[in-house]
């Protein structure tokens, strides 16, 4: 069932205020509004980030898009939320407030995986902390409502997207309701907002009340219990959707679950009557007519999830609701979802239709100033410094990693820009961005090498219900051709004034090994000494819960990477990411990973500990201890969870087996695991038997402490676990030349505050790894 093509976002008739033209920067003060000749703003965007007029920053992107539609757009950047007065700084907007926490979830931005407050904020001038509140969307929306009670409030961004239904909140260790009732917002726009935001803005400008805008894809809102758009709509219980079996099976593209064909009525014979043979005409219905009828019925069917109250009290129902939510995530076949919250329902329309390449070019081709607002003066904004010379060529990710939030927000369908659009942006960086030295720090996106990849058949794509196109293996219907990306690389680096084009985004190596030509092109021209990849683990148990490939693809990629590096005469290194304490990980898994690291001469400088983010499938595992990748029931598969601070520290210590401060904890754990054979001075041993003189382990064991025992108690504190998050897992790696000669010298460990991240490697805005 392929939805009808929506109108292009650049096809609307501009609003009358288009006559004011384009502003150098979207105004952040009344004085700037007066300079532009504005008496008021049509739309005011509230953000928890500093205002940087660049397409990598969400408020700039949607602000310029709305400006191009003819609306007067103002920005309230990091307003003081302690009163409503700062929300009156630009006056009352004529149409609505648009509220966002910023490029990152405010809780991920402010807290580590250990729930400790971070000491800096990369999206704030001079990295100053404390410039945004916890749960920023809720707080900002409430203050905007206080400032101007009658003005519509629309919430969006990754923070709102990940909280559009009931969700587990790691920071409070509670199941929280949808963000809609807490924020009191009139409308939530989830996912990439451009298409829905443009349509809603034009409807409001025509005088349509926001309470009547109920049919826009990618939006969510609160309605009275049992509300339906029309009598033709029907409800389907989510239990009818959660069919048995693995998600990787391909269903019949034309089979519509929960849709039944009514049987013809049979005349009834009453008492004392004689049965008379009645001729019932047979109508032959073509296959096309049957499919059209099923599609029409399906498009007016809403799936009712278990209510907030039900999933809050039943982890199995929570896992079931999570599984159903992800099953209904393909824009081509997703249905409306409903979830009860008290006396009202949260209504979720299907996800937005992805942008076409011309629409992507339109969005990224706005007249961005490509700089922070002048009001910040000489203040340094780390997020801007990381991306100022980078180019985003695509969005979306079909990897489906269960711990990642990008898929839940941007979707699985890749949306790519054209070569010409990317080249124009590189030329703008070269010609307009101060400090440019000829090096593009990154040309990529959520994943470096998914550019222009898509399903070979649009009909299959629109009916598919797989959660990943690459797990447990790459789908045979996926086009994995790297030729368009190779062509883009070559054209980009041939531009005058461009010395180097680096790839800083994470690489999907299981796709890359299908194109040795791409690997050679990448390694020869676009690696600045280090290349990021993410095996995440070496053991099948955790990998299956992550939906990540096995180490065979990594080994193949490493061989091709090293071969290409030798042929290019370059000494280059892979930077692998690994996750500690992910659901499904046992102590033995981490021990085996540590042994793998030692065999391969990896010494990780920084490591990532699993952080449960709302709506992620791995978070459902964390909360429910069930596996939502398969049918969920009370008797279905249980998932091992690492909750205690001590066990989480142990899993992290295995990744840093070479750190003497971890040795006492590792020695005790190995003894309790019956693996004392790994303690000793030899190459086959993991840790020495003796501690260096004068050095006491950071995690010295308490007498009688149980290190390896599994605990499911959710009250176990993790406050004492010092987990370093958000920085690259930089490896010091010795690459063998393959000729029996001495190994190459390993790169030195970084010692600056940006340790673990190559200075030319930006962090993707949606990445939940802070600092990456």
C-alpha positions as CSV (number, residue, x, y, z in Angstrom):
1,X,0.0,0.0,0.0
2,X,1.9,3.1,-1.3
3,X,0.5,6.4,0.1
4,X,-0.5,9.0,-2.4
5,X,2.4,11.4,-3.2
6,X,2.0,14.6,-1.1
7,X,2.5,18.1,-2.6
8,X,6.1,19.2,-2.7
9,X,7.1,21.4,0.2
10,X,8.3,24.1,-2.3
11,X,4.9,24.1,-4.1
12,X,2.8,26.2,-1.7
13,X,1.8,29.7,-2.5
14,X,3.9,31.9,-0.2
15,X,2.3,33.7,2.7
16,X,1.8,37.5,2.2
17,X,4.7,38.4,4.5
18,X,7.1,37.1,1.7
19,X,7.3,40.8,0.7
20,X,9.7,41.4,3.6
21,X,12.4,39.3,2.0
22,X,15.2,37.3,3.5
23,X,16.8,38.3,6.8
24,X,20.6,38.0,7.4
25,X,19.8,36.1,10.6
26,X,16.4,35.2,11.9
27,X,15.7,37.9,14.6
28,X,16.3,37.1,18.2
29,X,15.2,40.6,19.6
30,X,12.7,43.3,19.0
31,X,15.4,45.6,17.7
32,X,16.2,43.1,14.9
33,X,12.5,42.8,14.1
34,X,12.2,46.6,13.8
35,X,15.2,46.7,11.5
36,X,13.4,44.2,9.2
37,X,10.2,46.3,9.4
38,X,8.2,43.7,11.3
39,X,5.4,44.6,13.7
40,X,5.2,41.0,14.9
41,X,6.4,37.4,14.2
42,X,4.1,34.9,12.6
43,X,6.0,32.0,14.2
44,X,8.4,32.0,17.1
45,X,10.7,29.0,17.5
46,X,11.9,28.2,21.0
47,X,15.1,26.1,21.2
48,X,17.4,24.9,24.0
49,X,20.5,25.4,21.7
50,X,22.4,28.5,20.8
51,X,21.1,29.9,17.5
52,X,23.5,28.9,14.7
53,X,22.3,29.7,11.2
54,X,23.4,26.4,9.7
55,X,21.5,23.5,8.2
56,X,23.0,21.1,10.8
57,X,21.0,22.9,13.5
58,X,17.3,22.1,13.5
59,X,15.9,25.5,14.4
60,X,17.9,27.2,11.7
61,X,16.8,24.6,9.1
62,X,13.0,24.8,9.9
63,X,13.3,28.5,10.5
64,X,14.7,29.2,7.1
65,X,12.2,26.8,5.5
66,X,9.3,28.7,7.1
67,X,10.9,32.0,6.0
68,X,11.0,30.7,2.4
69,X,7.3,30.0,2.7
70,X,6.7,33.7,3.4
71,X,6.4,33.6,7.2
72,X,8.1,36.0,9.6
73,X,10.1,33.7,11.9
74,X,11.8,34.7,15.2
75,X,14.1,32.7,17.4
76,X,14.0,32.4,21.2
77,X,17.3,30.7,21.9
78,X,17.9,29.3,25.4
79,X,15.4,31.5,27.2
80,X,15.4,31.7,30.9
81,X,12.7,29.3,31.8
82,X,12.3,30.4,35.4
83,X,9.5,32.8,34.4
84,X,7.3,33.6,31.4
85,X,8.7,37.0,30.8
86,X,11.6,35.9,28.5
87,X,9.0,34.2,26.4
88,X,7.5,37.6,25.7
89,X,10.7,39.1,24.3
90,X,9.5,38.9,20.7
91,X,5.9,39.6,21.4
92,X,2.9,37.4,20.6
93,X,3.2,35.3,17.5
94,X,0.4,35.6,15.0
95,X,0.3,31.9,14.3
96,X,2.1,29.6,16.8
97,X,5.0,28.8,19.1
98,X,7.3,26.0,17.8
99,X,9.0,24.4,20.8
100,X,12.1,22.2,20.8
101,X,14.8,21.1,23.2
102,X,17.4,21.5,20.5
103,X,19.5,19.1,18.4
104,X,19.9,16.7,21.4
105,X,17.5,15.3,23.9
106,X,17.9,17.6,26.9
107,X,18.3,14.6,29.4
108,X,21.0,13.0,27.2
109,X,22.6,16.4,26.9
110,X,22.7,17.1,30.6
111,X,23.4,13.7,32.2
112,X,25.8,10.9,31.7
113,X,24.9,7.2,31.5
114,X,25.6,7.3,35.2
115,X,22.9,10.0,35.8
116,X,25.6,12.5,36.7
117,X,25.3,16.1,35.5
118,X,27.7,16.9,32.7
119,X,30.2,19.7,33.3
120,X,29.6,21.3,29.9
121,X,27.1,21.8,27.1
122,X,28.5,21.7,23.5
123,X,25.5,23.6,22.2
124,X,26.0,26.7,24.4
125,X,28.4,29.6,24.1
126,X,31.7,28.7,25.8
127,X,30.1,25.3,26.6
128,X,28.5,26.8,29.7
129,X,26.3,24.3,31.5
130,X,22.9,24.9,33.0
131,X,21.4,27.0,30.2
132,X,18.5,24.6,29.6
133,X,16.1,22.8,32.0
134,X,15.6,19.1,32.3
135,X,12.8,17.9,30.0
136,X,13.1,21.2,28.1
137,X,10.2,20.7,25.7
138,X,7.7,20.4,28.6
139,X,9.1,23.4,30.5
140,X,9.4,25.7,27.4
141,X,5.9,24.8,26.3
142,X,4.4,25.5,29.7
143,X,6.2,28.9,29.9
144,X,5.0,29.8,26.4
145,X,1.5,29.0,27.4
146,X,1.8,31.2,30.5
147,X,3.1,34.1,28.3
148,X,0.3,34.0,25.8
149,X,-2.5,31.6,26.8
150,X,-4.4,31.6,23.5
151,X,-1.5,30.9,21.1
152,X,-1.2,27.4,19.6
153,X,1.9,25.5,20.7
154,X,3.5,22.9,18.5
155,X,6.3,20.7,19.9
156,X,8.9,18.8,18.0
157,X,12.5,17.7,17.7
158,X,14.1,14.5,18.8
159,X,13.1,15.0,22.5
160,X,9.4,15.2,21.6
161,X,9.6,12.5,18.9
162,X,11.0,9.9,21.3
163,X,8.3,10.7,23.8
164,X,5.2,10.6,21.6
165,X,3.7,7.6,23.4
166,X,4.2,6.1,26.9
167,X,7.9,5.5,27.4
168,X,10.4,4.3,29.9
169,X,12.4,7.2,31.4
170,X,15.9,6.1,32.5
171,X,16.6,9.2,34.6
172,X,13.6,8.8,36.9
173,X,13.4,5.0,36.4
174,X,9.7,5.3,35.7
175,X,7.4,4.7,32.9
176,X,6.2,8.2,31.9
177,X,3.2,9.1,29.8
178,X,3.3,10.8,26.4
179,X,4.9,14.2,26.4
180,X,1.6,15.7,25.1
181,X,-0.4,15.8,28.4
182,X,2.5,17.1,30.4
183,X,3.5,19.8,27.9
184,X,-0.2,20.8,27.2
185,X,0.8,21.2,23.5
186,X,-1.8,21.4,20.8
187,X,0.2,19.4,18.4
188,X,3.3,17.2,18.3
189,X,5.2,16.9,15.0
190,X,7.5,13.8,15.1
191,X,10.3,12.7,12.9
192,X,11.6,15.1,10.2
193,X,9.3,18.0,10.6
194,X,9.5,19.8,7.2
195,X,6.6,18.4,5.4
196,X,4.1,18.5,8.3
197,X,5.3,21.9,9.5
198,X,4.8,23.6,6.2
199,X,1.3,22.1,5.8
200,X,0.3,23.0,9.3
201,X,1.7,26.6,9.0
202,X,-0.2,27.3,5.8
203,X,-3.5,25.9,7.2
204,X,-3.2,28.0,10.3
205,X,-2.4,31.0,8.1
206,X,-5.7,30.4,6.3
207,X,-7.6,30.5,9.6
208,X,-8.1,26.8,10.2
209,X,-8.2,26.2,14.0
210,X,-5.4,24.0,15.2
211,X,-8.0,21.8,16.9
212,X,-9.3,20.9,13.5
213,X,-5.9,19.8,12.0
214,X,-6.2,16.1,12.5
215,X,-5.1,14.5,9.2
216,X,-1.5,15.5,8.7
217,X,1.0,12.6,8.6
218,X,3.8,12.9,11.2
219,X,1.6,14.6,13.8
220,X,0.2,13.5,17.2
221,X,-2.4,15.1,19.4
222,X,-4.8,14.4,22.3
223,X,-8.5,13.6,21.7
224,X,-11.4,12.5,23.9
225,X,-11.5,8.7,24.5
226,X,-13.0,6.9,21.5
227,X,-12.7,9.9,19.1
228,X,-12.6,9.0,15.4
229,X,-12.2,11.3,12.3
230,X,-15.4,9.8,10.8
231,X,-17.8,6.9,11.3
232,X,-16.0,4.9,8.7
233,X,-13.0,4.4,10.9
234,X,-12.5,1.2,12.9
235,X,-10.2,0.1,15.7
236,X,-8.0,-3.0,15.8
237,X,-6.5,-4.3,19.0
238,X,-2.7,-4.4,18.9
239,X,-2.8,-8.1,19.9
240,X,-4.1,-8.8,16.4
241,X,-1.0,-7.2,14.9
242,X,1.7,-8.8,17.0
243,X,1.8,-12.1,15.0
244,X,4.2,-14.9,16.0
245,X,7.6,-15.4,14.5
246,X,10.7,-13.3,13.8
247,X,10.4,-9.9,12.3
248,X,12.8,-10.8,9.5
249,X,10.2,-12.8,7.7
250,X,8.8,-11.1,4.6
251,X,4.9,-11.0,4.8
252,X,2.8,-11.1,1.7
253,X,2.9,-7.4,0.5
254,X,-0.8,-7.6,-0.2
255,X,-2.0,-9.3,3.0
256,X,-3.8,-6.9,5.3
257,X,-3.8,-8.0,8.9
258,X,-7.0,-7.7,10.8
259,X,-9.1,-7.1,7.7
260,X,-11.9,-9.6,7.1
261,X,-14.2,-10.0,4.2
262,X,-17.9,-10.2,5.2
263,X,-19.7,-13.4,4.2
264,X,-22.9,-13.0,2.1
265,X,-26.1,-13.1,4.1
266,X,-28.0,-16.4,4.0
267,X,-31.9,-16.1,4.2
268,X,-33.2,-17.6,7.4
269,X,-36.2,-19.9,7.4
270,X,-38.7,-19.3,10.2
271,X,-40.9,-21.8,12.1
272,X,-43.7,-23.3,9.9
273,X,-42.2,-21.9,6.7
274,X,-41.1,-24.0,3.8
275,X,-37.5,-23.5,2.6
276,X,-37.5,-22.0,-0.8
277,X,-34.5,-22.2,-3.0
278,X,-33.3,-18.6,-3.5
279,X,-30.9,-17.8,-6.3
280,X,-28.0,-15.7,-4.9
281,X,-26.2,-14.0,-7.7
282,X,-22.4,-14.5,-7.8
283,X,-20.4,-11.4,-8.3
284,X,-16.9,-11.8,-9.6
285,X,-14.6,-9.3,-8.1
286,X,-11.3,-8.7,-9.7
287,X,-8.0,-9.0,-7.7
288,X,-7.4,-5.2,-8.2
289,X,-10.9,-4.4,-6.8
290,X,-10.2,-6.7,-3.8
291,X,-6.9,-5.0,-3.1
292,X,-8.3,-1.6,-3.5
293,X,-11.1,-2.4,-0.9
294,X,-8.5,-3.8,1.5
295,X,-6.3,-0.8,1.1
296,X,-9.2,1.6,1.7
297,X,-10.3,-0.3,4.8
298,X,-6.7,-0.5,6.1
299,X,-6.2,3.3,5.6
300,X,-9.1,3.9,8.0
301,X,-8.1,1.4,10.6
302,X,-6.4,2.5,13.9
303,X,-4.5,0.2,16.1
304,X,-5.1,0.6,19.8
305,X,-2.1,0.0,22.0
306,X,-2.4,-1.0,25.6
307,X,-3.1,2.2,27.6
308,X,-0.6,4.1,29.6
309,X,-1.9,2.7,32.8
310,X,-1.7,-0.8,31.5
311,X,1.9,-0.6,30.2
312,X,3.0,1.3,33.3
313,X,2.1,-1.7,35.5
314,X,3.0,-4.6,33.2
315,X,6.5,-4.8,31.7
316,X,5.3,-7.5,29.3
317,X,2.6,-5.2,27.9
318,X,5.2,-2.5,27.6
319,X,7.4,-4.7,25.5
320,X,4.4,-5.7,23.4
321,X,3.5,-2.0,22.8
322,X,7.1,-1.2,21.9
323,X,7.1,-4.1,19.4
324,X,3.8,-3.0,17.8
325,X,5.0,0.6,17.6
326,X,8.1,-0.4,15.6
327,X,6.1,-2.7,13.4
328,X,4.0,0.3,12.4
329,X,6.9,2.5,11.5
330,X,7.1,2.2,7.7
331,X,5.5,5.2,6.0
332,X,4.4,2.9,3.2
333,X,2.1,0.7,5.4
334,X,1.9,2.2,8.9
335,X,-1.5,2.7,10.4
336,X,-2.7,5.1,13.0
337,X,-1.8,4.3,16.6
338,X,-4.0,5.1,19.6
339,X,-3.0,4.9,23.2
340,X,-5.3,5.7,26.1
341,X,-4.1,8.2,28.8
342,X,-6.8,8.4,31.5
343,X,-10.0,9.8,29.9
344,X,-8.3,10.8,26.7
345,X,-6.4,9.2,23.9
346,X,-3.1,10.0,22.3
347,X,-3.6,9.8,18.5
348,X,-0.6,9.2,16.3
349,X,-1.0,9.6,12.5
350,X,1.3,7.5,10.3
351,X,4.9,8.7,9.8
352,X,5.7,11.4,7.3
353,X,6.4,10.6,3.7
354,X,10.2,11.0,3.2
355,X,11.5,14.0,1.3
356,X,12.4,13.6,-2.3
357,X,15.9,14.6,-3.6
358,X,14.6,17.9,-5.0
359,X,13.0,18.6,-1.6
360,X,16.2,17.8,0.2
361,X,18.0,20.2,-2.1
362,X,15.4,22.9,-1.4
363,X,15.8,22.5,2.4
364,X,19.6,22.5,2.3
365,X,19.8,25.3,-0.3
366,X,18.3,28.1,1.9
367,X,20.4,31.3,2.4
368,X,22.0,30.2,5.7
369,X,24.5,32.6,7.2
370,X,26.5,29.5,8.1
371,X,27.6,31.1,11.4
372,X,26.5,31.7,15.0
373,X,24.3,34.7,15.7
374,X,26.4,37.9,16.0
375,X,25.1,38.4,19.6
376,X,27.4,35.7,20.8
377,X,30.5,37.7,19.9
378,X,33.7,35.7,20.1
379,X,32.3,33.0,22.3
380,X,33.2,29.5,21.3
381,X,30.3,27.0,20.7
382,X,31.8,23.5,20.6
383,X,29.0,22.0,18.5
384,X,29.6,24.7,15.8
385,X,33.3,24.2,15.9
386,X,32.8,20.5,15.3
387,X,30.5,20.8,12.2
388,X,31.4,24.2,10.6
389,X,33.3,22.5,7.8
390,X,31.2,19.4,7.4
391,X,28.4,18.6,4.9
392,X,25.3,16.4,5.5
393,X,24.6,14.5,2.3
394,X,21.7,12.3,3.5
395,X,19.4,11.4,6.4
396,X,17.8,8.3,7.8
397,X,19.3,4.9,8.6
398,X,18.0,1.4,7.7
399,X,20.5,-0.3,10.1
400,X,17.8,-0.6,12.9
401,X,20.3,-0.9,15.7
402,X,18.2,-1.4,18.8
403,X,20.1,1.1,21.0
404,X,20.0,3.9,18.5
405,X,17.5,6.8,18.4
406,X,18.2,7.9,14.8
407,X,15.8,5.3,13.3
408,X,12.9,6.2,15.6
409,X,13.3,9.9,14.6
410,X,14.5,10.1,11.0
411,X,13.2,6.7,9.8
412,X,14.7,3.9,7.8
413,X,14.3,5.3,4.3
414,X,17.4,7.1,3.1
415,X,16.8,10.6,1.8
416,X,19.7,11.9,-0.2
417,X,20.7,15.2,-1.7
418,X,21.8,15.6,-5.3
419,X,25.5,15.9,-6.2
420,X,25.0,19.5,-7.4
421,X,23.4,20.5,-4.0
422,X,26.3,19.0,-2.1
423,X,28.9,20.6,-4.4
424,X,27.3,24.0,-4.0
425,X,27.4,23.7,-0.2
426,X,31.1,22.8,-0.3
427,X,31.7,25.8,-2.5
428,X,29.8,28.0,0.0
429,X,32.0,26.7,2.9
430,X,35.1,27.4,0.8
431,X,34.0,31.0,-0.1
432,X,32.0,32.1,3.0
433,X,33.1,30.3,6.2
434,X,35.9,32.1,8.1
435,X,38.9,30.0,9.0
436,X,38.4,27.5,6.2
437,X,41.8,25.9,5.3
438,X,40.7,23.7,2.5
439,X,39.7,20.7,4.5
440,X,36.1,19.4,4.7
441,X,35.9,17.6,8.1
442,X,33.1,15.3,7.2
443,X,30.9,14.4,4.2
444,X,28.3,12.0,5.5
445,X,25.3,11.8,7.8
446,X,23.9,9.4,10.3
447,X,25.9,6.8,8.4
448,X,28.7,7.6,6.0
449,X,28.0,5.1,3.3
450,X,24.2,4.8,2.9
451,X,24.0,7.6,0.3
452,X,21.3,6.9,-2.3
453,X,20.8,3.3,-1.1
454,X,17.2,2.1,-1.3
455,X,15.0,-0.9,-1.9
456,X,15.1,-2.2,-5.4
457,X,11.3,-2.4,-5.7
458,X,9.2,0.5,-4.3
459,X,6.3,-1.9,-3.9
460,X,8.3,-4.2,-1.7
461,X,9.6,-1.2,0.2
462,X,6.2,0.1,0.9
463,X,5.0,-3.2,2.3
464,X,8.0,-4.3,4.2
465,X,7.9,-4.7,8.0
466,X,11.5,-5.6,8.7
467,X,13.1,-3.6,11.4
468,X,16.5,-3.7,9.7
469,X,17.6,-4.0,6.1
470,X,21.0,-5.4,7.1
471,X,20.3,-7.8,10.0
472,X,20.8,-10.7,10.3
473,X,22.0,-10.3,6.8
474,X,21.8,-7.7,4.1
475,X,18.4,-8.0,2.4
476,X,18.5,-9.3,-1.2
477,X,16.1,-6.4,-2.2
478,X,18.5,-3.7,-0.9
479,X,20.5,-1.8,-3.5
480,X,24.0,-1.5,-2.0
481,X,25.7,0.2,-4.9
482,X,28.4,2.6,-3.7
483,X,29.0,4.1,-7.2
484,X,27.0,7.3,-6.6
485,X,29.0,8.0,-3.4
486,X,32.3,7.3,-5.2
487,X,31.3,9.8,-7.9
488,X,30.3,12.4,-5.3
489,X,33.7,12.0,-3.5
490,X,35.6,12.4,-6.7
491,X,33.7,15.5,-7.8
492,X,34.0,17.1,-4.3
493,X,37.7,16.7,-4.0
494,X,38.3,18.0,-7.5
495,X,36.9,21.4,-6.6
496,X,39.4,24.3,-6.7
497,X,40.6,25.3,-3.2
498,X,39.7,21.9,-1.7
499,X,42.7,20.1,-0.3
500,X,41.1,17.2,1.5
501,X,37.6,15.7,2.0
502,X,37.4,13.6,5.1
503,X,34.8,11.1,6.1
504,X,34.1,11.5,9.8
505,X,30.7,9.9,10.1
506,X,30.5,6.3,11.3
507,X,30.9,3.7,8.5
508,X,28.7,0.7,8.0
509,X,31.4,-1.8,7.2
510,X,29.1,-4.7,6.4
511,X,27.9,-2.6,3.4
512,X,31.3,-1.3,2.5
513,X,32.8,-4.8,2.0
514,X,30.4,-5.3,-0.9
515,X,32.3,-2.6,-2.7
516,X,36.1,-3.0,-2.6
517,X,36.3,-0.1,-5.0
518,X,34.6,2.1,-2.4
519,X,37.0,1.0,0.4
520,X,40.0,1.7,-1.8
521,X,38.6,5.2,-2.7
522,X,37.8,5.9,0.9
523,X,41.1,4.8,2.3
524,X,43.3,6.4,-0.4
525,X,41.7,9.8,-0.3
526,X,39.2,10.4,2.6
527,X,40.7,9.0,5.8
528,X,42.6,11.4,7.9
529,X,44.6,8.7,9.8
530,X,41.6,7.4,11.7
531,X,38.3,5.8,10.6
532,X,35.3,5.3,12.8
533,X,33.5,1.9,12.8
534,X,31.2,0.4,15.3
535,X,31.4,-3.4,15.9
536,X,29.8,-2.7,19.3
537,X,30.6,-6.3,20.5
538,X,32.3,-9.5,19.5
539,X,29.8,-12.0,21.0
540,X,26.6,-13.3,19.3
541,X,24.4,-12.9,22.4
542,X,24.7,-9.1,22.7
543,X,25.0,-8.6,18.9
544,X,21.6,-10.4,18.4
545,X,20.0,-8.0,20.9
546,X,21.7,-5.0,19.1
547,X,20.8,-6.3,15.7
548,X,24.4,-5.8,14.6
549,X,26.5,-8.1,12.3
550,X,29.0,-10.6,13.5
551,X,32.8,-10.0,13.5
552,X,33.2,-11.8,10.2
553,X,32.2,-8.6,8.3
554,X,34.6,-6.6,10.5
555,X,37.5,-8.9,9.8
556,X,36.9,-8.7,6.1
557,X,36.7,-5.0,6.2
558,X,39.9,-4.8,8.2
559,X,41.7,-6.8,5.6
560,X,40.6,-4.5,2.8
561,X,41.3,-1.4,4.9
562,X,44.8,-2.5,5.7
563,X,45.5,-3.6,2.1
564,X,44.3,-0.3,0.7
565,X,46.3,1.6,3.3
566,X,49.5,-0.2,2.4
567,X,48.9,0.3,-1.3
568,X,48.4,4.0,-0.7
569,X,51.6,4.1,1.4
570,X,49.7,5.4,4.5
571,X,49.7,4.5,8.1
572,X,46.0,4.6,9.1
573,X,44.0,3.1,12.0
574,X,40.5,1.9,12.7
575,X,38.7,3.5,15.6
576,X,36.2,0.9,16.9
577,X,33.2,1.6,19.2
578,X,32.1,-0.9,21.8
579,X,29.1,-0.8,24.2
580,X,29.3,-2.1,27.7
581,X,26.3,-3.4,29.7
582,X,23.9,-3.6,26.7
583,X,20.8,-5.7,27.3
584,X,21.6,-9.3,26.6
585,X,25.2,-9.0,27.7
586,X,26.6,-11.4,30.3
587,X,29.9,-11.1,32.2
588,X,31.3,-13.9,30.1
589,X,30.5,-11.9,27.0
590,X,32.5,-9.0,28.2
591,X,35.3,-11.3,29.2
592,X,35.4,-12.8,25.7
593,X,35.3,-9.3,24.2
594,X,38.3,-8.3,26.4
595,X,40.2,-11.3,25.1
596,X,39.3,-10.4,21.5
597,X,40.6,-6.9,22.1
598,X,43.9,-8.2,23.6
599,X,44.4,-10.6,20.7
600,X,43.9,-7.8,18.3
601,X,46.2,-5.3,20.2
602,X,43.3,-2.8,20.9
603,X,43.6,-0.6,24.0
604,X,40.4,1.5,24.2
605,X,40.9,4.9,25.6
606,X,37.3,5.8,26.2
607,X,34.3,3.4,26.3
608,X,30.5,3.8,26.0
609,X,28.1,2.3,28.6
610,X,24.6,1.6,27.4
611,X,22.2,4.5,28.0
612,X,18.5,3.6,27.6
613,X,16.8,6.3,25.5
614,X,13.0,6.6,25.1
615,X,11.3,4.4,22.5
616,X,14.4,2.4,21.6
617,X,13.9,-1.3,21.4
618,X,17.0,-1.9,23.6
619,X,15.3,0.3,26.2
620,X,12.2,-1.9,26.1
621,X,14.5,-4.8,26.8
622,X,16.1,-2.9,29.7
623,X,12.8,-2.1,31.3
624,X,10.8,-5.3,30.6
625,X,13.6,-7.9,30.5
626,X,11.8,-9.2,27.4
627,X,12.9,-9.5,23.8
628,X,10.5,-7.3,21.6
629,X,12.3,-8.5,18.5
630,X,10.0,-11.5,18.6
631,X,6.4,-12.1,19.8
632,X,6.1,-11.0,23.4
633,X,4.4,-13.0,26.2
634,X,4.9,-13.8,29.8
635,X,6.7,-17.0,28.7
636,X,8.7,-15.5,25.9
637,X,12.5,-15.0,26.0
638,X,14.0,-13.2,29.0
639,X,16.9,-10.8,28.4
640,X,19.8,-10.5,30.8
641,X,20.1,-6.9,32.1
642,X,23.0,-5.2,33.8
643,X,21.5,-2.7,36.3
644,X,23.8,-2.6,39.3
645,X,26.6,0.0,39.5
646,X,29.2,-2.6,40.3
647,X,28.4,-4.9,37.5
648,X,28.2,-2.0,35.0
649,X,31.7,-1.0,36.2
650,X,32.9,-4.5,35.7
651,X,31.7,-4.5,32.1
652,X,33.4,-1.2,31.5
653,X,36.6,-2.6,33.2
654,X,36.7,-5.5,30.8
655,X,36.8,-3.0,27.9
656,X,39.8,-1.3,29.6
657,X,41.5,-4.5,30.7
658,X,44.9,-2.8,30.3
659,X,44.2,-0.1,32.9
660,X,46.0,-1.1,36.2
661,X,43.2,0.6,38.2
662,X,40.8,-2.0,36.9
663,X,42.9,-5.0,37.7
664,X,41.7,-5.7,41.3
665,X,38.0,-5.8,40.1
666,X,38.9,-7.9,37.1
667,X,41.0,-10.4,39.2
668,X,38.1,-10.9,41.6
669,X,35.6,-11.3,38.9
670,X,37.7,-13.8,36.9
671,X,38.2,-15.9,40.1
672,X,34.4,-15.9,40.7
673,X,33.8,-16.8,37.1
674,X,36.2,-19.8,37.4
675,X,38.6,-18.2,35.0
676,X,41.6,-17.7,37.2
677,X,43.7,-19.1,34.3
678,X,43.4,-15.7,32.7
679,X,45.4,-14.1,35.6
680,X,49.1,-14.0,35.2
681,X,52.1,-12.4,33.4
682,X,51.9,-14.2,30.0
683,X,50.5,-13.1,26.7
684,X,47.6,-15.5,27.1
685,X,46.6,-13.8,30.4
686,X,44.2,-10.9,30.6
687,X,45.4,-9.2,33.8
688,X,48.6,-9.6,35.9
689,X,48.5,-11.4,39.2
690,X,50.0,-8.5,41.1
691,X,49.2,-4.8,41.4
692,X,52.0,-2.3,40.6
693,X,53.6,-0.9,43.8
694,X,51.8,2.1,45.2
695,X,48.8,1.8,42.9
696,X,45.5,0.9,44.4
697,X,42.7,-0.1,42.1
698,X,39.9,2.3,41.6
699,X,37.3,-0.5,42.1
700,X,39.0,-2.4,44.9
701,X,36.7,-5.1,46.0
702,X,34.9,-5.1,49.3
703,X,35.2,-8.3,51.4
704,X,32.4,-10.7,50.5
705,X,31.2,-8.6,47.6
706,X,29.5,-10.5,44.8
707,X,30.6,-9.2,41.5
708,X,29.0,-11.3,38.9
709,X,25.6,-12.1,40.3
710,X,22.7,-10.9,38.1
711,X,20.3,-8.5,39.7
712,X,17.0,-7.4,38.4
713,X,16.2,-5.0,41.2
714,X,15.4,-1.6,39.6
715,X,16.3,0.2,42.9
716,X,20.0,-0.7,42.6
717,X,21.9,2.5,42.6
718,X,24.4,3.3,39.8
719,X,25.5,6.6,41.4
720,X,29.0,5.3,42.2
721,X,29.7,4.1,38.7
722,X,32.0,6.6,37.0
723,X,31.1,5.9,33.4
724,X,32.9,8.0,30.8
725,X,30.5,8.6,28.0
726,X,30.2,10.6,24.8
727,X,33.8,10.3,23.5
728,X,35.2,8.1,20.9
729,X,36.6,4.7,21.8
730,X,40.0,5.6,20.5
731,X,42.2,2.6,20.1
732,X,45.9,2.5,20.1
733,X,46.4,-0.1,17.4
734,X,49.5,-1.7,15.9
735,X,49.0,-2.6,12.3
736,X,51.1,-5.4,11.0
737,X,52.6,-4.9,7.6
738,X,51.8,-8.5,6.7
739,X,55.4,-9.1,5.6
740,X,56.8,-10.3,8.9
741,X,58.5,-6.9,9.7
742,X,58.2,-5.0,12.9
743,X,54.8,-3.6,13.6
744,X,54.1,0.0,12.9
745,X,54.3,2.4,15.8
746,X,50.9,2.9,17.4
747,X,49.4,6.4,17.5
748,X,49.8,8.3,20.7
749,X,46.9,8.7,23.1
750,X,45.2,12.1,23.0
751,X,45.5,14.1,26.3
752,X,43.3,17.1,25.6
753,X,39.6,17.6,26.7
754,X,38.7,16.2,23.3
755,X,40.6,13.0,23.9
756,X,39.2,10.1,21.9
757,X,38.0,12.1,19.0
758,X,40.1,13.1,16.1
759,X,39.8,16.9,15.9
760,X,38.4,16.6,12.4
761,X,35.6,14.2,13.3
762,X,32.3,16.0,14.1
763,X,29.5,14.4,16.1
764,X,26.3,13.9,14.2
765,X,23.5,16.1,15.7
766,X,21.2,13.1,16.4
767,X,23.9,11.0,18.0
768,X,23.2,10.1,21.6
769,X,26.9,9.8,22.2
770,X,27.7,13.2,23.5
771,X,30.9,14.6,22.1
772,X,31.0,12.2,19.1
